[in-house]
């Protein structure tokens, strides 16, 4: 008869079982922190497809209240405490508009499962940002249901930053009890709205985090949503049904022309445009206009005119910019870009773009004063964007009232967003890595570039001492497009915070499961260079990142 286990295997199983039992006891022991002000539940869980070690999962509520129209509000959180801990705690900022708790994994664009923060030795906490979407199920709104909390002034503040400020101290206290050791390093991880919250935290709570990882940041979100109304009104001039305004073929054609005119500016033809700024000078969208009715590889004056106006960004009748202009980049052919601007694949939205459904809902309910009451269906949201007045209505993102005594711009954005200094964050030793796709259709990477340029100007060229900014060619809002969108930005931040190793280039790869790649992009690796440098081909194998070097534009 074969021996199923050796003595050493049996011993290992006993030790593992003993450790699991000890962890379970410690996990249950956290209930001692519960009080009338802190509700808690704890469960010890085994590794799964996303978490590589056993972990104690804590769920809790730090506040409850009854708000406007009798709606129940609460600030709930989830804290995951892995057995393989390295003294780190990360707050995972909510990517979207709150209302639900995202699994506390420390997940962000570019990371594979084994690179999630929880699998790199972090305890991770996330929250619903002060409200539950389910609380509005009985109210009108339908497609806008997730934004109705914006009609309550306190809920706006909780969403903006206050929920995070309430949850983080509780998470620290629970982690330190569980591990019987102090939290050595505190991080914030967020993208999109979560990137906005991270940048707000750097200014409002400069001592709260040692390191902040910020992706595709919506730090000027109230301004950015104006773009959705701008796009909608422009595209309707092509066709009342904007889903047919610019076809898939139209956008693929524009992307091909960008590649033809700009691809070799970084030294090699590979469907990746790293010389982004030079491309904006070289690329002439007006050259794509059909000269006669017999031309084939071209677009109508109407379509090119719409494209140019969209990239100019929202303006009022005085030709004053209300947000930002945008880069021309190959991500226009991605499903993500199209899904935000032209048409989505969401049947419940009648395949209308996210810019209409989410953008109009956010603008009407959350980012203007007073908020606009609406039926919240496709027709009401379409009418709202179609009738939006950029002279009159755009001012509402700066407005206040008796009920809303702080404007959306003041509440939602970093206090120094226009002229960043981050003086206290820098003095506290904080470090920040920001990255964004050049084809982001939601938040303009040009706006983020302006933010970094002003910060660097204010600090006389020394912003790089504590902030690094990476721009990713071809990548839209998060992953996809003609891009190298698989990379680990978290580990460079950890090394910077904990070992003072300044980040340099970050190696990125194309994903095998990205269906939008061209055939010659399979298996590519490229360096992502800290702005203002970019990757330029030097010598060697065109598929290898080692054949490129980071250069500063001449």
C-alpha positions as CSV (number, residue, x, y, z in Angstrom):
1,X,0.0,0.0,0.0
2,X,1.4,3.4,-1.0
3,X,2.1,6.1,1.7
4,X,-0.2,9.0,1.0
5,X,1.8,11.5,3.2
6,X,5.3,11.7,4.4
7,X,6.0,12.7,8.0
8,X,7.1,16.1,6.9
9,X,3.9,16.6,4.9
10,X,1.8,15.7,7.9
11,X,3.8,18.2,10.0
12,X,3.3,20.9,7.4
13,X,-0.5,20.3,7.4
14,X,-0.6,20.4,11.1
15,X,1.4,23.7,11.2
16,X,-0.9,25.2,8.5
17,X,-4.0,24.1,10.4
18,X,-2.6,25.5,13.6
19,X,-1.8,28.9,11.9
20,X,-5.3,29.0,10.3
21,X,-6.8,28.4,13.7
22,X,-4.7,31.1,15.3
23,X,-5.7,33.5,12.5
24,X,-9.4,32.6,12.9
25,X,-9.2,33.4,16.6
26,X,-7.4,36.7,15.9
27,X,-10.0,37.5,13.2
28,X,-12.9,36.9,15.6
29,X,-11.1,38.9,18.2
30,X,-11.6,42.0,16.1
31,X,-15.3,42.0,17.2
32,X,-14.0,43.5,20.5
33,X,-13.8,46.8,18.6
34,X,-17.5,46.9,17.8
35,X,-19.6,49.6,19.5
36,X,-22.7,51.7,19.0
37,X,-20.6,53.8,16.5
38,X,-18.9,50.9,14.8
39,X,-20.7,47.8,13.5
40,X,-18.5,44.8,12.6
41,X,-18.6,41.3,11.2
42,X,-15.6,39.1,10.6
43,X,-14.9,35.9,8.6
44,X,-11.7,33.9,8.0
45,X,-11.5,32.9,4.4
46,X,-9.3,30.6,2.3
47,X,-7.3,31.6,-0.8
48,X,-9.3,32.0,-4.0
49,X,-8.8,33.0,-7.6
50,X,-7.9,36.5,-6.7
51,X,-6.3,36.3,-3.2
52,X,-3.3,34.0,-2.9
53,X,-3.3,33.6,0.9
54,X,-5.9,33.0,3.7
55,X,-7.3,36.3,4.9
56,X,-9.6,37.8,7.5
57,X,-12.4,39.7,6.0
58,X,-14.0,42.4,8.1
59,X,-17.1,44.2,7.0
60,X,-18.4,47.2,9.0
61,X,-20.4,50.4,9.2
62,X,-18.9,53.5,10.6
63,X,-21.9,55.8,10.3
64,X,-25.7,55.9,9.7
65,X,-28.1,58.7,9.2
66,X,-31.4,59.6,7.6
67,X,-31.0,62.2,4.9
68,X,-33.1,64.2,2.4
69,X,-36.5,62.7,1.6
70,X,-36.1,60.1,4.3
71,X,-33.3,58.2,2.5
72,X,-31.1,56.0,4.7
73,X,-27.4,56.7,4.3
74,X,-24.5,54.7,5.7
75,X,-20.8,54.5,5.3
76,X,-19.9,50.8,4.9
77,X,-16.4,49.2,4.4
78,X,-14.7,46.0,3.7
79,X,-11.2,45.3,5.0
80,X,-9.2,42.2,3.9
81,X,-6.3,41.2,6.2
82,X,-4.0,38.6,4.4
83,X,-1.8,36.2,6.3
84,X,1.2,37.2,4.2
85,X,1.4,40.8,5.5
86,X,4.3,43.2,4.9
87,X,3.3,46.0,7.2
88,X,1.3,47.8,4.5
89,X,-2.3,49.1,4.4
90,X,-3.9,50.4,1.2
91,X,-7.2,52.3,0.8
92,X,-8.8,51.3,-2.5
93,X,-10.6,54.4,-3.6
94,X,-14.0,53.7,-5.4
95,X,-13.5,53.7,-9.2
96,X,-17.0,54.8,-10.1
97,X,-19.6,56.8,-8.1
98,X,-19.8,54.8,-4.9
99,X,-22.9,53.1,-3.7
100,X,-21.3,49.7,-3.6
101,X,-18.2,48.2,-2.0
102,X,-15.7,47.0,-4.5
103,X,-13.8,43.8,-3.4
104,X,-10.8,45.1,-1.3
105,X,-8.0,43.7,-3.5
106,X,-5.9,46.7,-4.4
107,X,-6.7,46.2,-8.1
108,X,-5.8,48.9,-10.6
109,X,-5.2,49.1,-14.4
110,X,-2.2,47.2,-15.6
111,X,-1.9,44.7,-12.8
112,X,-2.3,40.9,-13.1
113,X,-4.0,39.0,-10.3
114,X,-0.8,38.1,-8.5
115,X,0.2,41.7,-8.6
116,X,-2.9,43.0,-6.8
117,X,-1.9,44.9,-3.6
118,X,-3.4,42.2,-1.4
119,X,-1.0,39.7,-3.0
120,X,1.9,42.1,-2.6
121,X,1.7,42.1,1.2
122,X,-1.0,44.8,1.7
123,X,-4.0,44.8,3.9
124,X,-6.7,46.5,1.7
125,X,-9.8,48.5,2.6
126,X,-12.6,49.8,0.4
127,X,-15.9,51.5,1.0
128,X,-19.2,52.5,-0.5
129,X,-18.2,56.2,-0.1
130,X,-21.1,57.1,2.2
131,X,-24.2,55.8,0.3
132,X,-25.9,52.7,-1.0
133,X,-27.5,52.6,-4.4
134,X,-30.2,50.2,-3.1
135,X,-31.5,53.1,-0.9
136,X,-32.9,54.7,-4.1
137,X,-34.6,51.8,-5.6
138,X,-38.1,53.1,-4.7
139,X,-37.4,56.6,-6.2
140,X,-37.6,57.7,-9.8
141,X,-34.4,57.8,-11.7
142,X,-34.0,54.4,-13.3
143,X,-30.7,54.8,-15.3
144,X,-29.8,57.7,-13.0
145,X,-30.4,55.8,-9.8
146,X,-26.7,55.6,-8.9
147,X,-26.4,59.4,-8.9
148,X,-29.5,60.4,-6.8
149,X,-27.4,60.7,-3.7
150,X,-26.2,63.9,-5.2
151,X,-29.4,65.6,-4.1
152,X,-28.2,65.3,-0.5
153,X,-25.5,67.8,0.4
154,X,-23.9,65.6,3.1
155,X,-23.8,62.6,0.8
156,X,-21.9,64.8,-1.8
157,X,-19.3,65.5,0.9
158,X,-19.0,61.9,1.9
159,X,-18.5,60.9,-1.7
160,X,-16.0,63.7,-2.3
161,X,-13.7,62.7,0.5
162,X,-15.3,62.5,3.9
163,X,-16.1,58.7,3.8
164,X,-12.5,57.9,3.2
165,X,-11.4,60.1,6.1
166,X,-13.8,58.2,8.4
167,X,-12.9,54.7,7.2
168,X,-9.1,54.9,7.1
169,X,-8.5,55.4,10.8
170,X,-10.8,52.5,11.6
171,X,-9.0,50.3,9.1
172,X,-5.6,51.2,10.7
173,X,-6.8,50.4,14.2
174,X,-8.3,47.0,13.1
175,X,-5.2,46.0,11.1
176,X,-2.9,46.8,14.0
177,X,-4.9,44.7,16.4
178,X,-5.1,41.8,14.0
179,X,-1.4,41.8,13.3
180,X,-0.3,43.0,16.8
181,X,2.0,45.3,15.0
182,X,1.9,48.9,13.7
183,X,1.0,49.7,10.1
184,X,4.3,50.8,8.7
185,X,3.2,52.2,5.3
186,X,-0.1,53.6,4.2
187,X,-1.1,53.8,0.6
188,X,-4.0,55.0,-1.5
189,X,-4.8,53.3,-4.8
190,X,-7.4,54.6,-7.2
191,X,-8.4,55.2,-10.8
192,X,-11.0,57.4,-12.5
193,X,-13.1,58.8,-9.7
194,X,-10.7,56.9,-7.3
195,X,-7.9,58.9,-8.9
196,X,-9.7,62.1,-8.1
197,X,-10.2,61.0,-4.5
198,X,-6.5,60.2,-4.2
199,X,-5.5,63.6,-5.5
200,X,-8.0,65.3,-3.2
201,X,-6.4,63.3,-0.3
202,X,-2.9,64.5,-1.2
203,X,-4.1,68.1,-0.5
204,X,-6.7,67.8,2.1
205,X,-5.1,65.0,4.2
206,X,-1.4,65.3,3.3
207,X,-0.3,63.1,6.2
208,X,-2.7,60.3,5.6
209,X,-0.8,58.4,2.9
210,X,2.8,57.6,2.3
211,X,2.2,56.7,-1.3
212,X,-0.6,57.3,-3.8
213,X,-1.1,55.4,-7.0
214,X,-3.3,57.4,-9.3
215,X,-4.7,56.1,-12.7
216,X,-6.8,58.1,-15.2
217,X,-7.6,60.7,-12.6
218,X,-10.9,62.6,-12.8
219,X,-9.5,65.4,-10.6
220,X,-11.5,68.0,-12.5
221,X,-14.6,65.8,-12.8
222,X,-17.3,68.6,-12.8
223,X,-15.5,70.2,-15.7
224,X,-14.9,66.9,-17.5
225,X,-18.6,66.0,-17.6
226,X,-19.3,69.1,-19.6
227,X,-17.5,67.3,-22.4
228,X,-20.3,64.7,-22.6
229,X,-22.9,67.5,-23.4
230,X,-20.4,69.0,-25.8
231,X,-19.9,65.7,-27.7
232,X,-23.6,64.9,-27.8
233,X,-24.6,68.3,-29.3
234,X,-21.8,68.1,-31.9
235,X,-22.5,64.5,-33.0
236,X,-26.2,65.2,-33.4
237,X,-25.2,67.7,-36.1
238,X,-24.1,64.6,-38.1
239,X,-27.1,62.4,-37.2
240,X,-29.9,62.8,-34.7
241,X,-29.0,59.2,-33.7
242,X,-25.5,59.7,-32.5
243,X,-24.9,55.9,-32.5
244,X,-24.5,56.2,-36.3
245,X,-22.7,59.5,-36.4
246,X,-19.2,58.1,-36.7
247,X,-19.0,54.5,-37.8
248,X,-16.5,51.9,-36.7
249,X,-14.9,52.2,-40.1
250,X,-14.6,56.0,-39.7
251,X,-12.7,55.7,-36.5
252,X,-10.5,52.9,-37.8
253,X,-9.6,55.1,-40.8
254,X,-8.7,58.0,-38.5
255,X,-6.5,55.7,-36.4
256,X,-4.7,54.4,-39.5
257,X,-4.0,57.9,-40.6
258,X,-2.6,58.8,-37.2
259,X,-0.3,55.8,-37.5
260,X,0.7,56.7,-41.0
261,X,1.6,60.3,-40.1
262,X,3.0,59.8,-36.6
263,X,4.1,56.3,-35.9
264,X,7.8,56.7,-37.0
265,X,8.3,59.9,-34.9
266,X,9.6,57.7,-32.1
267,X,12.1,56.0,-34.4
268,X,10.1,52.9,-35.5
269,X,6.9,51.7,-37.1
270,X,5.1,49.5,-34.6
271,X,1.5,50.9,-34.3
272,X,2.5,52.8,-31.1
273,X,2.9,56.5,-31.0
274,X,5.2,57.4,-28.1
275,X,6.1,60.9,-29.5
276,X,2.7,62.1,-28.5
277,X,3.4,65.9,-28.4
278,X,5.2,65.9,-31.8
279,X,2.2,64.0,-33.3
280,X,-0.2,66.7,-32.3
281,X,1.9,69.1,-34.5
282,X,2.3,66.7,-37.4
283,X,-1.2,65.2,-37.6
284,X,-3.6,67.3,-39.7
285,X,-7.2,66.0,-39.4
286,X,-8.3,68.4,-42.1
287,X,-6.1,66.5,-44.6
288,X,-8.6,63.6,-44.3
289,X,-11.5,65.6,-45.8
290,X,-12.8,64.2,-49.1
291,X,-11.9,66.4,-52.1
292,X,-14.5,65.0,-54.4
293,X,-17.4,62.6,-54.3
294,X,-15.2,60.0,-55.9
295,X,-12.6,59.9,-53.1
296,X,-12.6,56.7,-51.0
297,X,-10.0,57.0,-48.2
298,X,-11.5,60.1,-46.6
299,X,-14.3,61.5,-44.5
300,X,-16.8,64.2,-45.1
301,X,-16.2,67.8,-44.0
302,X,-19.1,67.4,-41.5
303,X,-17.4,64.4,-39.8
304,X,-13.9,65.9,-39.7
305,X,-15.4,69.2,-38.4
306,X,-17.1,67.3,-35.6
307,X,-14.0,65.5,-34.7
308,X,-11.9,68.7,-34.6
309,X,-14.6,70.4,-32.5
310,X,-14.8,67.5,-30.0
311,X,-11.1,67.5,-29.5
312,X,-11.1,71.3,-28.9
313,X,-13.2,70.6,-25.8
314,X,-16.2,72.6,-24.5
315,X,-16.3,76.3,-24.9
316,X,-18.9,79.1,-24.3
317,X,-19.9,81.8,-26.8
318,X,-17.0,83.9,-25.7
319,X,-14.7,81.1,-26.9
320,X,-13.6,80.5,-23.3
321,X,-12.4,77.0,-22.6
322,X,-14.6,75.3,-20.0
323,X,-12.4,72.2,-19.5
324,X,-9.6,71.0,-21.8
325,X,-8.6,70.0,-25.3
326,X,-7.7,66.4,-26.1
327,X,-4.9,64.5,-27.8
328,X,-5.4,62.8,-31.1
329,X,-4.4,59.2,-30.5
330,X,-5.1,55.7,-31.9
331,X,-7.4,54.7,-29.1
332,X,-10.2,56.3,-31.0
333,X,-10.7,53.0,-32.7
334,X,-11.1,51.1,-29.4
335,X,-14.4,49.8,-28.1
336,X,-13.8,51.8,-24.9
337,X,-13.5,55.1,-26.7
338,X,-16.5,54.3,-28.9
339,X,-18.5,53.1,-25.9
340,X,-18.1,56.4,-24.1
341,X,-18.5,58.7,-27.1
342,X,-20.6,57.1,-29.8
343,X,-22.4,53.9,-28.9
344,X,-22.1,51.2,-26.2
345,X,-22.9,47.5,-26.1
346,X,-25.3,47.9,-23.2
347,X,-28.8,46.8,-24.2
348,X,-30.3,48.5,-21.1
349,X,-29.1,51.8,-22.4
350,X,-30.4,51.2,-25.9
351,X,-26.7,51.0,-26.9
352,X,-26.4,54.7,-26.2
353,X,-22.8,55.7,-25.1
354,X,-21.7,55.9,-21.5
355,X,-21.1,59.6,-21.9
356,X,-24.8,60.1,-22.4
357,X,-26.1,57.8,-19.6
358,X,-23.4,58.2,-17.0
359,X,-22.2,61.7,-18.0
360,X,-25.7,63.2,-18.1
361,X,-26.7,61.5,-14.9
362,X,-23.6,62.8,-13.1
363,X,-23.9,66.3,-14.5
364,X,-27.6,66.7,-13.6
365,X,-27.5,65.1,-10.2
366,X,-24.1,65.5,-8.7
367,X,-21.9,68.1,-10.4
368,X,-24.3,71.1,-10.6
369,X,-26.2,73.3,-8.1
370,X,-29.0,73.0,-7.9
371,X,-29.3,69.3,-9.0
372,X,-31.8,68.6,-11.8
373,X,-34.7,66.3,-11.2
374,X,-35.3,64.0,-14.1
375,X,-37.1,60.8,-15.1
376,X,-33.6,59.4,-15.7
377,X,-34.5,57.4,-18.8
378,X,-32.7,57.6,-22.1
379,X,-35.0,60.2,-23.5
380,X,-34.8,62.5,-20.5
381,X,-31.0,62.2,-20.4
382,X,-30.7,62.9,-24.1
383,X,-33.0,65.9,-23.8
384,X,-30.9,67.2,-20.9
385,X,-27.6,67.1,-22.9
386,X,-29.3,68.4,-26.1
387,X,-30.6,71.5,-24.2
388,X,-27.5,72.1,-22.1
389,X,-26.5,75.7,-22.4
390,X,-22.7,76.3,-22.1
391,X,-23.2,79.9,-21.3
392,X,-25.8,79.5,-18.6
393,X,-25.7,75.9,-17.3
394,X,-22.0,75.4,-17.3
395,X,-21.7,78.0,-14.5
396,X,-23.7,75.6,-12.2
397,X,-20.6,73.6,-11.5
398,X,-19.3,76.6,-9.6
399,X,-22.7,77.6,-8.0
400,X,-23.8,77.5,-4.4
401,X,-27.1,77.7,-2.6
402,X,-28.5,77.7,0.9
403,X,-28.7,73.9,0.9
404,X,-25.5,73.3,-1.1
405,X,-23.2,75.9,0.4
406,X,-20.1,74.5,-1.3
407,X,-19.8,74.3,-5.1
408,X,-19.2,71.0,-6.9
409,X,-15.9,72.3,-8.1
410,X,-14.7,73.3,-4.6
411,X,-16.0,70.1,-3.1
412,X,-15.0,67.5,-5.6
413,X,-11.6,68.7,-6.9
414,X,-8.3,69.1,-5.0
415,X,-8.3,72.6,-3.5
416,X,-5.2,73.4,-5.5
417,X,-6.2,71.7,-8.8
418,X,-5.7,74.8,-10.9
419,X,-2.3,75.7,-9.4
420,X,-1.0,72.7,-7.6
421,X,1.8,72.9,-5.1
422,X,1.3,69.9,-2.8
423,X,3.6,71.6,-0.3
424,X,2.4,69.7,2.8
425,X,2.2,66.3,1.0
426,X,5.8,66.8,-0.1
427,X,7.0,67.9,3.4
428,X,5.3,64.8,4.9
429,X,7.5,62.7,2.6
430,X,4.6,61.6,0.4
431,X,5.2,60.0,-3.0
432,X,2.7,59.9,-5.9
433,X,2.7,58.0,-9.3
434,X,0.1,59.1,-11.8
435,X,-0.5,57.3,-15.1
436,X,-3.1,57.7,-17.9
437,X,-3.9,56.6,-21.4
438,X,-3.4,59.1,-24.1
439,X,-6.7,58.0,-25.6
440,X,-8.7,58.4,-22.4
441,X,-12.2,59.5,-23.6
442,X,-13.5,60.4,-20.1
443,X,-10.7,62.6,-18.6
444,X,-8.3,64.4,-20.8
445,X,-4.7,63.4,-20.5
446,X,-3.9,67.0,-21.6
447,X,-5.5,68.3,-18.5
448,X,-3.4,65.9,-16.4
449,X,-0.3,67.0,-18.3
450,X,-1.2,70.7,-17.6
451,X,-1.6,69.8,-13.9
452,X,1.9,68.2,-13.8
453,X,3.5,71.0,-15.8
454,X,2.2,73.6,-13.5
455,X,3.3,71.6,-10.4
456,X,6.8,71.3,-12.0
457,X,6.9,75.0,-12.8
458,X,5.9,76.0,-9.3
459,X,8.6,73.7,-7.8
460,X,11.2,75.0,-10.3
461,X,11.6,71.6,-12.0
462,X,11.6,69.5,-8.9
463,X,8.2,67.9,-9.1
464,X,9.9,64.6,-10.1
465,X,11.3,64.4,-6.5
466,X,7.9,63.2,-5.3
467,X,5.6,62.9,-8.2
468,X,6.0,60.8,-11.4
469,X,3.6,61.0,-14.4
470,X,3.4,58.3,-17.1
471,X,1.5,58.7,-20.4
472,X,0.5,55.5,-22.2
473,X,0.0,55.6,-26.0
474,X,-3.1,54.1,-27.5
475,X,-4.7,53.2,-24.1
476,X,-8.2,54.5,-23.5
477,X,-10.0,54.8,-20.2
478,X,-8.2,51.9,-18.4
479,X,-7.2,49.0,-20.6
480,X,-7.6,48.2,-24.4
481,X,-6.8,49.8,-27.7
482,X,-3.5,49.6,-29.6
483,X,-1.5,49.8,-26.3
484,X,1.0,48.1,-24.0
485,X,-1.5,48.0,-21.1
486,X,-0.1,45.3,-18.9
487,X,2.4,46.7,-16.3
488,X,3.0,47.0,-12.6
489,X,3.0,50.6,-11.3
490,X,2.4,49.6,-7.7
491,X,5.8,48.0,-7.1
492,X,7.8,51.1,-8.2
493,X,5.7,53.1,-5.8
494,X,6.5,50.7,-3.0
495,X,10.2,50.8,-3.7
496,X,10.0,54.6,-3.8
497,X,8.2,54.9,-0.5
498,X,10.0,52.2,1.4
499,X,13.5,52.2,-0.1
500,X,13.7,55.7,-1.6
501,X,14.4,54.2,-5.1
502,X,13.1,56.8,-7.6
503,X,11.0,55.3,-10.3
504,X,12.4,55.4,-13.8
505,X,11.0,53.5,-16.8
506,X,8.3,50.9,-16.2
507,X,8.2,47.9,-18.5
508,X,4.8,47.3,-20.1
509,X,3.6,44.5,-22.4
510,X,0.8,43.9,-24.7
511,X,-1.9,41.5,-23.3
512,X,-2.5,38.2,-25.0
513,X,-6.3,38.6,-24.4
514,X,-6.5,42.1,-25.9
515,X,-8.5,41.5,-29.1
516,X,-7.9,45.1,-30.4
517,X,-4.1,44.6,-31.0
518,X,-2.7,44.6,-34.5
519,X,-1.0,41.4,-35.5
520,X,2.5,42.9,-35.3
521,X,2.0,44.1,-31.7
522,X,1.7,40.5,-30.3
523,X,4.5,39.9,-27.7
524,X,5.7,43.5,-27.6
525,X,7.3,45.0,-24.5
526,X,8.0,48.8,-24.2
527,X,9.3,51.1,-21.6
528,X,6.8,53.6,-20.1
529,X,8.9,56.7,-19.4
530,X,8.3,59.4,-16.8
531,X,7.0,62.5,-18.5
532,X,8.3,64.6,-20.2
533,X,10.5,61.8,-21.6
534,X,9.1,59.2,-24.0
535,X,10.3,55.8,-25.4
536,X,12.4,56.1,-28.6
537,X,13.8,53.2,-30.6
538,X,17.5,52.9,-30.3
539,X,18.7,49.6,-31.6
540,X,18.0,45.8,-31.5
541,X,14.9,43.7,-31.6
542,X,11.8,45.9,-32.2
543,X,9.7,43.7,-29.9
544,X,11.9,44.2,-26.9
545,X,11.8,47.1,-24.4
546,X,15.5,46.9,-24.1
547,X,15.8,48.3,-27.7
548,X,14.3,51.6,-26.6
549,X,15.5,54.4,-24.4
550,X,13.7,57.3,-22.7
551,X,14.5,60.6,-24.3
552,X,13.2,64.2,-23.6
553,X,11.6,65.9,-26.6
554,X,14.1,68.1,-28.4
